[in-house]
Amino acid sequence: MNALYTHALRQSTSLQSDLAALELAYTSQTQHAQIAQLTGQITASFAALDRTIDDYDHMARREIVEVKRDKALARVTRFREDYSALRKQYDQVKAVGSAAKANLDRSSLLPSTSASTSSSYSPNPTTSSTAQTSSLSSSLGAPAQRLNRQPSLVPESPFSINMAPSPSSDGSGRWTTNNPPGYDLRTNRALDEHDRFGGINSSLDGFLAQGQAVMGNLANQRDLLKGTQRRLLSAANTLGLSRETITFIERRTKADYYILLGGGAFTLVCFYFILKYFG
């Protein structure tokens, strides 16, 4: 039981150091692979510590001495409190780190998209004046034809931009609040796609962490089965030795019985001859 207590203390200390390393990895903008590795390692350590606490609790309840049992149960309670505190700290570190990483990715994505859109859609005075002149002439010359003619630009890509202005109330064809510029929609779609990929990466990290936890459980179960096998073999050897001892005692008992019968018969014969010759 003392070995389990020492093992649980080591696991708790290792978990604290891993949590500190994970927090440092989030703050120092470490690579995503290293963060995923630390997350999986921490998840496996939590599962191992939980199993160790359960084993220590089971052994503490089987303790015969009341003082030792109470002391061990108090240690189990303290271990469970430490486990809950470490779990809460892990959730906080992961939530804060994920939010910081998402904000950093969003801030790094916004300047590039705004720069590309500003360079792609720089205003041209000549073309704008020509477009205004043609729109005014068409509105004055053929109003019915202007009303029947609608823009037929269909975007073939989710990131394509419809540059045809919607007719406003004054007929000038300028942008209104109901028809914002296309680059805003493009930026929002890029950010949504980036957030969606971030969620997929988080889900994959969770699956990898669960796989590592399952591997750790299988390894611990393998060690437990090996220990059980060794104990069964030792018990079988002990039972075999006991059986051999019992068989040897039974043989010696039979031999002693025959010796007793022979000695009794010899004593009776001696008494007969003593009484015959000296009586």
C-alpha atoms as an extended CHARMM CRD file, in Angstrom:
* protein
*
       279  EXT
         1         1  MET       CA              0.0000000000        0.0000000000        0.0000000000  PROA      1               0.0000000000
         2         2  ASN       CA              2.8930000000        2.3690000000        0.6380000000  PROA      2               0.0000000000
         3         3  ALA       CA              4.1580000000        1.6700000000       -2.8780000000  PROA      3               0.0000000000
         4         4  LEU       CA              0.7800000000        2.7060000000       -4.3260000000  PROA      4               0.0000000000
         5         5  TYR       CA              0.8180000000        5.8850000000       -2.2270000000  PROA      5               0.0000000000
         6         6  THR       CA              4.2850000000        6.8020000000       -3.5170000000  PROA      6               0.0000000000
         7         7  HSD       CA              3.2380000000        6.0070000000       -7.0850000000  PROA      7               0.0000000000
         8         8  ALA       CA              0.1630000000        8.2510000000       -6.7930000000  PROA      8               0.0000000000
         9         9  LEU       CA              2.3080000000       11.1070000000       -5.4610000000  PROA      9               0.0000000000
        10        10  ARG       CA              4.6750000000       10.7590000000       -8.4170000000  PROA      10              0.0000000000
        11        11  GLN       CA              1.7900000000       10.7500000000      -10.8740000000  PROA      11              0.0000000000
        12        12  SER       CA              0.3080000000       13.8780000000       -9.2920000000  PROA      12              0.0000000000
        13        13  THR       CA              3.6490000000       15.7020000000       -9.4710000000  PROA      13              0.0000000000
        14        14  SER       CA              4.1160000000       14.6400000000      -13.0900000000  PROA      14              0.0000000000
        15        15  LEU       CA              0.6340000000       15.9270000000      -13.9500000000  PROA      15              0.0000000000
        16        16  GLN       CA              1.3950000000       19.3210000000      -12.4220000000  PROA      16              0.0000000000
        17        17  SER       CA              4.5890000000       19.6300000000      -14.4600000000  PROA      17              0.0000000000
        18        18  ASP       CA              2.7370000000       18.5900000000      -17.6440000000  PROA      18              0.0000000000
        19        19  LEU       CA              0.0460000000       21.2090000000      -17.0270000000  PROA      19              0.0000000000
        20        20  ALA       CA              2.7180000000       23.8770000000      -16.5530000000  PROA      20              0.0000000000
        21        21  ALA       CA              4.3570000000       22.7760000000      -19.8130000000  PROA      21              0.0000000000
        22        22  LEU       CA              0.9940000000       22.9230000000      -21.6330000000  PROA      22              0.0000000000
        23        23  GLU       CA              0.3080000000       26.4290000000      -20.3550000000  PROA      23              0.0000000000
        24        24  LEU       CA              3.7860000000       27.5210000000      -21.4540000000  PROA      24              0.0000000000
        25        25  ALA       CA              3.2090000000       25.9510000000      -24.8770000000  PROA      25              0.0000000000
        26        26  TYR       CA             -0.0240000000       27.9180000000      -25.3310000000  PROA      26              0.0000000000
        27        27  THR       CA              1.5450000000       31.2140000000      -24.2490000000  PROA      27              0.0000000000
        28        28  SER       CA              4.7440000000       30.7950000000      -26.2820000000  PROA      28              0.0000000000
        29        29  GLN       CA              2.8870000000       29.9660000000      -29.5390000000  PROA      29              0.0000000000
        30        30  THR       CA              4.3800000000       26.4900000000      -29.8340000000  PROA      30              0.0000000000
        31        31  GLN       CA              3.6430000000       24.2530000000      -32.7960000000  PROA      31              0.0000000000
        32        32  HSD       CA              0.2720000000       22.5130000000      -32.8800000000  PROA      32              0.0000000000
        33        33  ALA       CA              1.8250000000       19.0190000000      -32.8990000000  PROA      33              0.0000000000
        34        34  GLN       CA              3.6170000000       19.5960000000      -29.5930000000  PROA      34              0.0000000000
        35        35  ILE       CA              0.4180000000       20.9030000000      -27.9800000000  PROA      35              0.0000000000
        36        36  ALA       CA             -1.4840000000       17.8370000000      -29.1930000000  PROA      36              0.0000000000
        37        37  GLN       CA              1.2360000000       15.5640000000      -27.8100000000  PROA      37              0.0000000000
        38        38  LEU       CA              1.0820000000       17.2550000000      -24.4030000000  PROA      38              0.0000000000
        39        39  THR       CA             -2.7240000000       17.0410000000      -24.4020000000  PROA      39              0.0000000000
        40        40  GLY       CA             -2.6730000000       13.3080000000      -25.0950000000  PROA      40              0.0000000000
        41        41  GLN       CA              0.0020000000       12.7330000000      -22.4620000000  PROA      41              0.0000000000
        42        42  ILE       CA             -2.0000000000       14.6450000000      -19.8480000000  PROA      42              0.0000000000
        43        43  THR       CA             -5.1890000000       12.7130000000      -20.6690000000  PROA      43              0.0000000000
        44        44  ALA       CA             -3.3850000000        9.3890000000      -20.2720000000  PROA      44              0.0000000000
        45        45  SER       CA             -1.8350000000       10.5850000000      -16.9920000000  PROA      45              0.0000000000
        46        46  PHE       CA             -5.2820000000       11.5160000000      -15.6630000000  PROA      46              0.0000000000
        47        47  ALA       CA             -6.6130000000        8.0460000000      -16.4870000000  PROA      47              0.0000000000
        48        48  ALA       CA             -3.6070000000        6.3500000000      -14.8330000000  PROA      48              0.0000000000
        49        49  LEU       CA             -3.9200000000        8.5030000000      -11.6940000000  PROA      49              0.0000000000
        50        50  ASP       CA             -7.6290000000        7.7090000000      -11.4390000000  PROA      50              0.0000000000
        51        51  ARG       CA             -6.9210000000        3.9710000000      -11.5910000000  PROA      51              0.0000000000
        52        52  THR       CA             -4.1510000000        4.2850000000       -8.9870000000  PROA      52              0.0000000000
        53        53  ILE       CA             -6.4900000000        6.1290000000       -6.6080000000  PROA      53              0.0000000000
        54        54  ASP       CA             -9.1470000000        3.4390000000       -7.0600000000  PROA      54              0.0000000000
        55        55  ASP       CA             -6.6180000000        0.6770000000       -6.3380000000  PROA      55              0.0000000000
        56        56  TYR       CA             -5.3580000000        2.5010000000       -3.2420000000  PROA      56              0.0000000000
        57        57  ASP       CA             -8.9360000000        3.0040000000       -2.0490000000  PROA      57              0.0000000000
        58        58  HSD       CA             -9.6790000000       -0.6950000000       -2.5070000000  PROA      58              0.0000000000
        59        59  MET       CA             -6.5820000000       -1.7100000000       -0.5630000000  PROA      59              0.0000000000
        60        60  ALA       CA             -7.3020000000        0.8590000000        2.1630000000  PROA      60              0.0000000000
        61        61  ARG       CA            -10.7730000000       -0.5710000000        2.7460000000  PROA      61              0.0000000000
        62        62  ARG       CA             -9.2800000000       -4.0470000000        3.1190000000  PROA      62              0.0000000000
        63        63  GLU       CA             -6.8560000000       -2.9230000000        5.8260000000  PROA      63              0.0000000000
        64        64  ILE       CA             -7.4190000000       -4.7740000000        9.1030000000  PROA      64              0.0000000000
        65        65  VAL       CA             -5.8320000000       -2.2480000000       11.4850000000  PROA      65              0.0000000000
        66        66  GLU       CA             -8.3220000000        0.5490000000       12.0970000000  PROA      66              0.0000000000
        67        67  VAL       CA             -5.7430000000        3.3240000000       12.5210000000  PROA      67              0.0000000000
        68        68  LYS       CA             -3.9970000000        2.4770000000        9.2580000000  PROA      68              0.0000000000
        69        69  ARG       CA             -7.3370000000        2.1700000000        7.4700000000  PROA      69              0.0000000000
        70        70  ASP       CA             -8.4810000000        5.6280000000        8.6010000000  PROA      70              0.0000000000
        71        71  LYS       CA             -5.1580000000        7.1590000000        7.5910000000  PROA      71              0.0000000000
        72        72  ALA       CA             -5.2940000000        5.5210000000        4.1550000000  PROA      72              0.0000000000
        73        73  LEU       CA             -8.8960000000        6.6530000000        3.5760000000  PROA      73              0.0000000000
        74        74  ALA       CA             -7.8980000000       10.2140000000        4.4830000000  PROA      74              0.0000000000
        75        75  ARG       CA             -5.1270000000        9.9930000000        1.8970000000  PROA      75              0.0000000000
        76        76  VAL       CA             -7.6400000000        8.7480000000       -0.6800000000  PROA      76              0.0000000000
        77        77  THR       CA             -9.8780000000       11.7490000000        0.0200000000  PROA      77              0.0000000000
        78        78  ARG       CA             -6.9350000000       14.1300000000       -0.3840000000  PROA      78              0.0000000000
        79        79  PHE       CA             -5.9190000000       12.4110000000       -3.6380000000  PROA      79              0.0000000000
        80        80  ARG       CA             -9.4270000000       12.7830000000       -5.0450000000  PROA      80              0.0000000000
        81        81  GLU       CA             -9.4850000000       16.4860000000       -4.1420000000  PROA      81              0.0000000000
        82        82  ASP       CA             -6.1160000000       16.9830000000       -5.8460000000  PROA      82              0.0000000000
        83        83  TYR       CA             -7.3910000000       15.0890000000       -8.8770000000  PROA      83              0.0000000000
        84        84  SER       CA            -10.4630000000       17.3330000000       -9.1530000000  PROA      84              0.0000000000
        85        85  ALA       CA             -8.3080000000       20.4630000000       -8.7880000000  PROA      85              0.0000000000
        86        86  LEU       CA             -5.8910000000       19.2820000000      -11.4780000000  PROA      86              0.0000000000
        87        87  ARG       CA             -8.7770000000       18.4260000000      -13.7960000000  PROA      87              0.0000000000
        88        88  LYS       CA            -10.2750000000       21.8810000000      -13.3250000000  PROA      88              0.0000000000
        89        89  GLN       CA             -6.8840000000       23.5030000000      -13.9470000000  PROA      89              0.0000000000
        90        90  TYR       CA             -6.4630000000       21.4620000000      -17.1260000000  PROA      90              0.0000000000
        91        91  ASP       CA             -9.8780000000       22.5540000000      -18.4380000000  PROA      91              0.0000000000
        92        92  GLN       CA             -9.0910000000       26.2060000000      -17.6900000000  PROA      92              0.0000000000
        93        93  VAL       CA             -5.6730000000       26.0700000000      -19.3500000000  PROA      93              0.0000000000
        94        94  LYS       CA             -7.1080000000       24.3590000000      -22.4080000000  PROA      94              0.0000000000
        95        95  ALA       CA            -10.0050000000       26.8130000000      -22.7290000000  PROA      95              0.0000000000
        96        96  VAL       CA             -7.8040000000       29.9040000000      -22.3050000000  PROA      96              0.0000000000
        97        97  GLY       CA             -5.1510000000       28.5250000000      -24.6450000000  PROA      97              0.0000000000
        98        98  SER       CA             -7.6730000000       27.6130000000      -27.3390000000  PROA      98              0.0000000000
        99        99  ALA       CA             -9.2580000000       31.0750000000      -27.1530000000  PROA      99              0.0000000000
       100       100  ALA       CA             -5.8610000000       32.7860000000      -27.3380000000  PROA      100             0.0000000000
       101       101  LYS       CA             -4.8290000000       30.6360000000      -30.2830000000  PROA      101             0.0000000000
       102       102  ALA       CA             -8.0930000000       31.3650000000      -32.1110000000  PROA      102             0.0000000000
       103       103  ASN       CA             -7.6800000000       35.1180000000      -31.5680000000  PROA      103             0.0000000000
       104       104  LEU       CA             -4.0810000000       34.9570000000      -32.7590000000  PROA      104             0.0000000000
       105       105  ASP       CA             -5.0510000000       33.0520000000      -35.8930000000  PROA      105             0.0000000000
       106       106  ARG       CA             -7.8950000000       35.4630000000      -36.5910000000  PROA      106             0.0000000000
       107       107  SER       CA             -5.6580000000       38.5170000000      -36.1310000000  PROA      107             0.0000000000
       108       108  SER       CA             -3.0030000000       37.0030000000      -38.3870000000  PROA      108             0.0000000000
       109       109  LEU       CA             -5.6250000000       36.2390000000      -41.0240000000  PROA      109             0.0000000000
       110       110  LEU       CA             -7.3680000000       39.6290000000      -41.0590000000  PROA      110             0.0000000000
       111       111  PRO       CA             -4.4000000000       41.8030000000      -42.2370000000  PROA      111             0.0000000000
       112       112  SER       CA             -3.6110000000       39.5070000000      -45.1500000000  PROA      112             0.0000000000
       113       113  THR       CA             -7.2120000000       39.3610000000      -46.3630000000  PROA      113             0.0000000000
       114       114  SER       CA             -7.7460000000       43.1210000000      -45.9890000000  PROA      114             0.0000000000
       115       115  ALA       CA             -4.4990000000       43.8310000000      -47.8490000000  PROA      115             0.0000000000
       116       116  SER       CA             -5.4080000000       41.4970000000      -50.7030000000  PROA      116             0.0000000000
       117       117  THR       CA             -8.9170000000       42.9190000000      -51.0310000000  PROA      117             0.0000000000
       118       118  SER       CA             -7.7100000000       46.5320000000      -50.9180000000  PROA      118             0.0000000000
       119       119  SER       CA             -5.1540000000       45.8020000000      -53.6370000000  PROA      119             0.0000000000
       120       120  SER       CA             -7.6950000000       43.9190000000      -55.7530000000  PROA      120             0.0000000000
       121       121  TYR       CA            -10.4820000000       46.5120000000      -55.4980000000  PROA      121             0.0000000000
       122       122  SER       CA             -8.6580000000       49.8460000000      -55.7210000000  PROA      122             0.0000000000
       123       123  PRO       CA            -10.9570000000       52.5510000000      -57.1460000000  PROA      123             0.0000000000
       124       124  ASN       CA            -10.4000000000       53.7470000000      -60.7500000000  PROA      124             0.0000000000
       125       125  PRO       CA            -11.6430000000       57.2880000000      -61.4230000000  PROA      125             0.0000000000
       126       126  THR       CA            -11.9320000000       56.8160000000      -65.1840000000  PROA      126             0.0000000000
       127       127  THR       CA            -14.0010000000       53.6730000000      -65.0300000000  PROA      127             0.0000000000
       128       128  SER       CA            -16.2160000000       55.0650000000      -62.2370000000  PROA      128             0.0000000000
       129       129  SER       CA            -16.9520000000       58.2540000000      -64.1570000000  PROA      129             0.0000000000
       130       130  THR       CA            -17.6670000000       56.2540000000      -67.3070000000  PROA      130             0.0000000000
       131       131  ALA       CA            -19.9960000000       53.9370000000      -65.3810000000  PROA      131             0.0000000000
       132       132  GLN       CA            -21.8620000000       56.9050000000      -63.8640000000  PROA      132             0.0000000000
       133       133  THR       CA            -22.2250000000       58.5790000000      -67.2550000000  PROA      133             0.0000000000
       134       134  SER       CA            -23.5590000000       55.4180000000      -68.8640000000  PROA      134             0.0000000000
       135       135  SER       CA            -25.9650000000       54.7940000000      -65.9630000000  PROA      135             0.0000000000
       136       136  LEU       CA            -27.2960000000       58.3730000000      -66.1750000000  PROA      136             0.0000000000
       137       137  SER       CA            -27.7350000000       58.1790000000      -69.9330000000  PROA      137             0.0000000000
       138       138  SER       CA            -29.5160000000       54.8620000000      -69.7180000000  PROA      138             0.0000000000
       139       139  SER       CA            -31.7940000000       56.1260000000      -66.9410000000  PROA      139             0.0000000000
       140       140  LEU       CA            -32.7270000000       59.2370000000      -68.9620000000  PROA      140             0.0000000000
       141       141  GLY       CA            -32.9960000000       57.5910000000      -72.3590000000  PROA      141             0.0000000000
       142       142  ALA       CA            -34.7210000000       54.2870000000      -71.7920000000  PROA      142             0.0000000000
       143       143  PRO       CA            -36.2160000000       53.8840000000      -68.3270000000  PROA      143             0.0000000000
       144       144  ALA       CA            -38.3310000000       50.8690000000      -69.2570000000  PROA      144             0.0000000000
       145       145  GLN       CA            -35.3470000000       49.1140000000      -70.7710000000  PROA      145             0.0000000000
       146       146  ARG       CA            -33.3180000000       49.9320000000      -67.6450000000  PROA      146             0.0000000000
       147       147  LEU       CA            -36.0210000000       48.4090000000      -65.4250000000  PROA      147             0.0000000000
       148       148  ASN       CA            -36.2960000000       45.2350000000      -67.5170000000  PROA      148             0.0000000000
       149       149  ARG       CA            -32.5560000000       44.7090000000      -67.7400000000  PROA      149             0.0000000000
       150       150  GLN       CA            -31.1440000000       43.0260000000      -64.6090000000  PROA      150             0.0000000000
       151       151  PRO       CA            -27.5390000000       41.9930000000      -63.9330000000  PROA      151             0.0000000000
       152       152  SER       CA            -26.9700000000       38.2920000000      -64.7110000000  PROA      152             0.0000000000
       153       153  LEU       CA            -23.6890000000       37.7970000000      -62.9560000000  PROA      153             0.0000000000
       154       154  VAL       CA            -23.8090000000       34.4290000000      -61.1620000000  PROA      154             0.0000000000
       155       155  PRO       CA            -20.8040000000       33.7260000000      -58.9370000000  PROA      155             0.0000000000
       156       156  GLU       CA            -19.2520000000       30.3670000000      -59.6630000000  PROA      156             0.0000000000
       157       157  SER       CA            -17.1980000000       30.3110000000      -56.4360000000  PROA      157             0.0000000000
       158       158  PRO       CA            -18.1160000000       31.0720000000      -52.8410000000  PROA      158             0.0000000000
       159       159  PHE       CA            -15.3030000000       33.6340000000      -52.8470000000  PROA      159             0.0000000000
       160       160  SER       CA            -16.3270000000       35.3810000000      -56.0780000000  PROA      160             0.0000000000
       161       161  ILE       CA            -17.5890000000       38.9610000000      -55.8740000000  PROA      161             0.0000000000
       162       162  ASN       CA            -20.6890000000       40.3890000000      -57.5260000000  PROA      162             0.0000000000
       163       163  MET       CA            -19.5740000000       43.8710000000      -58.5360000000  PROA      163             0.0000000000
       164       164  ALA       CA            -22.8940000000       44.7780000000      -60.1520000000  PROA      164             0.0000000000
       165       165  PRO       CA            -24.5070000000       47.4240000000      -57.9030000000  PROA      165             0.0000000000
       166       166  SER       CA            -28.1110000000       47.0350000000      -56.9030000000  PROA      166             0.0000000000
       167       167  PRO       CA            -30.3840000000       49.9030000000      -57.9260000000  PROA      167             0.0000000000
       168       168  SER       CA            -30.9590000000       52.3100000000      -55.0850000000  PROA      168             0.0000000000
       169       169  SER       CA            -33.9240000000       54.5400000000      -54.4160000000  PROA      169             0.0000000000
       170       170  ASP       CA            -32.3850000000       57.5390000000      -56.1990000000  PROA      170             0.0000000000
       171       171  GLY       CA            -31.2870000000       55.5440000000      -59.2710000000  PROA      171             0.0000000000
       172       172  SER       CA            -27.6100000000       56.3890000000      -58.8800000000  PROA      172             0.0000000000
       173       173  GLY       CA            -26.4620000000       52.7390000000      -58.5590000000  PROA      173             0.0000000000
       174       174  ARG       CA            -24.2730000000       53.3730000000      -55.5390000000  PROA      174             0.0000000000
       175       175  TRP       CA            -23.6970000000       50.9030000000      -52.6940000000  PROA      175             0.0000000000
       176       176  THR       CA            -26.3630000000       50.9390000000      -50.0050000000  PROA      176             0.0000000000
       177       177  THR       CA            -26.6010000000       49.3530000000      -46.5720000000  PROA      177             0.0000000000
       178       178  ASN       CA            -28.5380000000       46.4310000000      -48.0550000000  PROA      178             0.0000000000
       179       179  ASN       CA            -25.7700000000       45.6600000000      -50.5730000000  PROA      179             0.0000000000
       180       180  PRO       CA            -22.2990000000       45.8990000000      -48.8770000000  PROA      180             0.0000000000
       181       181  PRO       CA            -19.0540000000       45.4660000000      -50.8210000000  PROA      181             0.0000000000
       182       182  GLY       CA            -18.1230000000       41.8840000000      -51.7690000000  PROA      182             0.0000000000
       183       183  TYR       CA            -14.8200000000       41.7530000000      -49.9540000000  PROA      183             0.0000000000
       184       184  ASP       CA            -16.5840000000       41.8260000000      -46.5540000000  PROA      184             0.0000000000
       185       185  LEU       CA            -18.4820000000       38.6630000000      -47.4450000000  PROA      185             0.0000000000
       186       186  ARG       CA            -15.2700000000       37.0810000000      -48.6990000000  PROA      186             0.0000000000
       187       187  THR       CA            -13.4510000000       37.8530000000      -45.4390000000  PROA      187             0.0000000000
       188       188  ASN       CA            -16.2880000000       36.4950000000      -43.3240000000  PROA      188             0.0000000000
       189       189  ARG       CA            -16.4110000000       33.2860000000      -45.3400000000  PROA      189             0.0000000000
       190       190  ALA       CA            -12.6420000000       32.8400000000      -45.0030000000  PROA      190             0.0000000000
       191       191  LEU       CA            -12.8520000000       33.3570000000      -41.2440000000  PROA      191             0.0000000000
       192       192  ASP       CA            -15.7480000000       30.9110000000      -40.9380000000  PROA      192             0.0000000000
       193       193  GLU       CA            -13.8160000000       28.3210000000      -42.8930000000  PROA      193             0.0000000000
       194       194  HSD       CA            -10.7630000000       28.8890000000      -40.6940000000  PROA      194             0.0000000000
       195       195  ASP       CA            -12.8710000000       28.4380000000      -37.5300000000  PROA      195             0.0000000000
       196       196  ARG       CA            -14.3870000000       25.2820000000      -38.9670000000  PROA      196             0.0000000000
       197       197  PHE       CA            -10.9440000000       23.8390000000      -39.6580000000  PROA      197             0.0000000000
       198       198  GLY       CA             -9.8880000000       24.7660000000      -36.1230000000  PROA      198             0.0000000000
       199       199  GLY       CA            -12.8590000000       22.8430000000      -34.7230000000  PROA      199             0.0000000000
       200       200  ILE       CA            -11.9560000000       19.8240000000      -36.8490000000  PROA      200             0.0000000000
       201       201  ASN       CA             -8.3700000000       19.9650000000      -35.5680000000  PROA      201             0.0000000000
       202       202  SER       CA             -9.6090000000       20.1070000000      -31.9740000000  PROA      202             0.0000000000
       203       203  SER       CA            -11.8400000000       17.0760000000      -32.5880000000  PROA      203             0.0000000000
       204       204  LEU       CA             -8.9180000000       15.1460000000      -34.0610000000  PROA      204             0.0000000000
       205       205  ASP       CA             -6.7880000000       16.0570000000      -31.0400000000  PROA      205             0.0000000000
       206       206  GLY       CA             -9.5290000000       14.7360000000      -28.7860000000  PROA      206             0.0000000000
       207       207  PHE       CA             -9.6830000000       11.4670000000      -30.7260000000  PROA      207             0.0000000000
       208       208  LEU       CA             -5.9010000000       11.0800000000      -30.5170000000  PROA      208             0.0000000000
       209       209  ALA       CA             -5.9590000000       11.7630000000      -26.7900000000  PROA      209             0.0000000000
       210       210  GLN       CA             -8.6890000000        9.1590000000      -26.3110000000  PROA      210             0.0000000000
       211       211  GLY       CA             -6.6490000000        6.6620000000      -28.3290000000  PROA      211             0.0000000000
       212       212  GLN       CA             -3.5990000000        7.2850000000      -26.1670000000  PROA      212             0.0000000000
       213       213  ALA       CA             -5.7180000000        6.8780000000      -23.0350000000  PROA      213             0.0000000000
       214       214  VAL       CA             -7.0450000000        3.5580000000      -24.3540000000  PROA      214             0.0000000000
       215       215  MET       CA             -3.4960000000        2.4210000000      -25.0790000000  PROA      215             0.0000000000
       216       216  GLY       CA             -2.4780000000        3.3440000000      -21.5530000000  PROA      216             0.0000000000
       217       217  ASN       CA             -5.4410000000        1.4170000000      -20.1400000000  PROA      217             0.0000000000
       218       218  LEU       CA             -4.5290000000       -1.6420000000      -22.1870000000  PROA      218             0.0000000000
       219       219  ALA       CA             -0.9120000000       -1.4770000000      -21.0110000000  PROA      219             0.0000000000
       220       220  ASN       CA             -1.9780000000       -1.2140000000      -17.3700000000  PROA      220             0.0000000000
       221       221  GLN       CA             -4.4310000000       -4.0900000000      -17.7870000000  PROA      221             0.0000000000
       222       222  ARG       CA             -1.6600000000       -6.1570000000      -19.3480000000  PROA      222             0.0000000000
       223       223  ASP       CA              0.5930000000       -5.4950000000      -16.3430000000  PROA      223             0.0000000000
       224       224  LEU       CA             -2.2790000000       -6.3370000000      -13.9930000000  PROA      224             0.0000000000
       225       225  LEU       CA             -2.9560000000       -9.6040000000      -15.8060000000  PROA      225             0.0000000000
       226       226  LYS       CA              0.7330000000      -10.4910000000      -15.6490000000  PROA      226             0.0000000000
       227       227  GLY       CA              0.7700000000       -9.8800000000      -11.9020000000  PROA      227             0.0000000000
       228       228  THR       CA             -2.3730000000      -11.9890000000      -11.4950000000  PROA      228             0.0000000000
       229       229  GLN       CA             -0.7810000000      -14.7760000000      -13.5120000000  PROA      229             0.0000000000
       230       230  ARG       CA              2.3190000000      -14.7000000000      -11.3160000000  PROA      230             0.0000000000
       231       231  ARG       CA              0.2010000000      -14.8500000000       -8.1780000000  PROA      231             0.0000000000
       232       232  LEU       CA             -1.8280000000      -17.7550000000       -9.5650000000  PROA      232             0.0000000000
       233       233  LEU       CA              1.3370000000      -19.6560000000      -10.4580000000  PROA      233             0.0000000000
       234       234  SER       CA              2.7260000000      -19.0300000000       -6.9790000000  PROA      234             0.0000000000
       235       235  ALA       CA             -0.5140000000      -20.2390000000       -5.4030000000  PROA      235             0.0000000000
       236       236  ALA       CA             -0.4840000000      -23.3120000000       -7.6450000000  PROA      236             0.0000000000
       237       237  ASN       CA              3.0860000000      -24.0780000000       -6.6550000000  PROA      237             0.0000000000
       238       238  THR       CA              2.1910000000      -23.6400000000       -3.0020000000  PROA      238             0.0000000000
       239       239  LEU       CA             -0.7940000000      -25.9560000000       -3.3880000000  PROA      239             0.0000000000
       240       240  GLY       CA              1.3650000000      -28.5260000000       -5.1810000000  PROA      240             0.0000000000
       241       241  LEU       CA              3.9350000000      -28.4450000000       -2.3840000000  PROA      241             0.0000000000
       242       242  SER       CA              1.2020000000      -28.8410000000        0.1950000000  PROA      242             0.0000000000
       243       243  ARG       CA             -0.2400000000      -31.8040000000       -1.6730000000  PROA      243             0.0000000000
       244       244  GLU       CA              3.1530000000      -33.4950000000       -1.8150000000  PROA      244             0.0000000000
       245       245  THR       CA              3.6350000000      -32.8760000000        1.9090000000  PROA      245             0.0000000000
       246       246  ILE       CA              0.2230000000      -34.3550000000        2.7230000000  PROA      246             0.0000000000
       247       247  THR       CA              0.9680000000      -37.4390000000        0.5940000000  PROA      247             0.0000000000
       248       248  PHE       CA              4.3180000000      -37.9090000000        2.3510000000  PROA      248             0.0000000000
       249       249  ILE       CA              2.6600000000      -37.6460000000        5.7650000000  PROA      249             0.0000000000
       250       250  GLU       CA              0.0230000000      -40.1790000000        4.7630000000  PROA      250             0.0000000000
       251       251  ARG       CA              2.7150000000      -42.6420000000        3.6270000000  PROA      251             0.0000000000
       252       252  ARG       CA              4.6470000000      -42.1630000000        6.8570000000  PROA      252             0.0000000000
       253       253  THR       CA              1.4390000000      -42.6740000000        8.8550000000  PROA      253             0.0000000000
       254       254  LYS       CA              0.8030000000      -46.0110000000        7.1650000000  PROA      254             0.0000000000
       255       255  ALA       CA              4.3970000000      -47.0840000000        7.7240000000  PROA      255             0.0000000000
       256       256  ASP       CA              4.2150000000      -46.0720000000       11.3740000000  PROA      256             0.0000000000
       257       257  TYR       CA              0.9890000000      -48.0420000000       11.7410000000  PROA      257             0.0000000000
       258       258  TYR       CA              2.6310000000      -51.1880000000       10.3810000000  PROA      258             0.0000000000
       259       259  ILE       CA              5.6200000000      -50.6500000000       12.6540000000  PROA      259             0.0000000000
       260       260  LEU       CA              3.2630000000      -50.2750000000       15.6220000000  PROA      260             0.0000000000
       261       261  LEU       CA              1.4740000000      -53.5190000000       14.7680000000  PROA      261             0.0000000000
       262       262  GLY       CA              4.7810000000      -55.3830000000       14.3500000000  PROA      262             0.0000000000
       263       263  GLY       CA              6.1200000000      -54.0220000000       17.6270000000  PROA      263             0.0000000000
       264       264  GLY       CA              2.9340000000      -54.9950000000       19.4420000000  PROA      264             0.0000000000
       265       265  ALA       CA              3.0600000000      -58.5420000000       18.0790000000  PROA      265             0.0000000000
       266       266  PHE       CA              6.7440000000      -58.8580000000       19.0040000000  PROA      266             0.0000000000
       267       267  THR       CA              5.9860000000      -57.6240000000       22.5510000000  PROA      267             0.0000000000
       268       268  LEU       CA              3.2000000000      -60.1900000000       22.9780000000  PROA      268             0.0000000000
       269       269  VAL       CA              5.4850000000      -63.0110000000       21.8120000000  PROA      269             0.0000000000
       270       270  CYS       CA              8.1760000000      -61.8890000000       24.2570000000  PROA      270             0.0000000000
       271       271  PHE       CA              5.6490000000      -61.8490000000       27.1040000000  PROA      271             0.0000000000
       272       272  TYR       CA              4.5290000000      -65.3810000000       26.1700000000  PROA      272             0.0000000000
       273       273  PHE       CA              8.0170000000      -66.8250000000       26.2750000000  PROA      273             0.0000000000
       274       274  ILE       CA              8.8430000000      -64.9890000000       29.5120000000  PROA      274             0.0000000000
       275       275  LEU       CA              5.7640000000      -66.3960000000       31.1970000000  PROA      275             0.0000000000
       276       276  LYS       CA              6.4160000000      -69.8930000000       29.8010000000  PROA      276             0.0000000000
       277       277  TYR       CA             10.0350000000      -70.2410000000       30.8550000000  PROA      277             0.0000000000
       278       278  PHE       CA             10.1040000000      -68.0960000000       33.9760000000  PROA      278             0.0000000000
       279       279  GLY       CA              6.5830000000      -68.6150000000       35.1800000000  PROA      279             0.0000000000
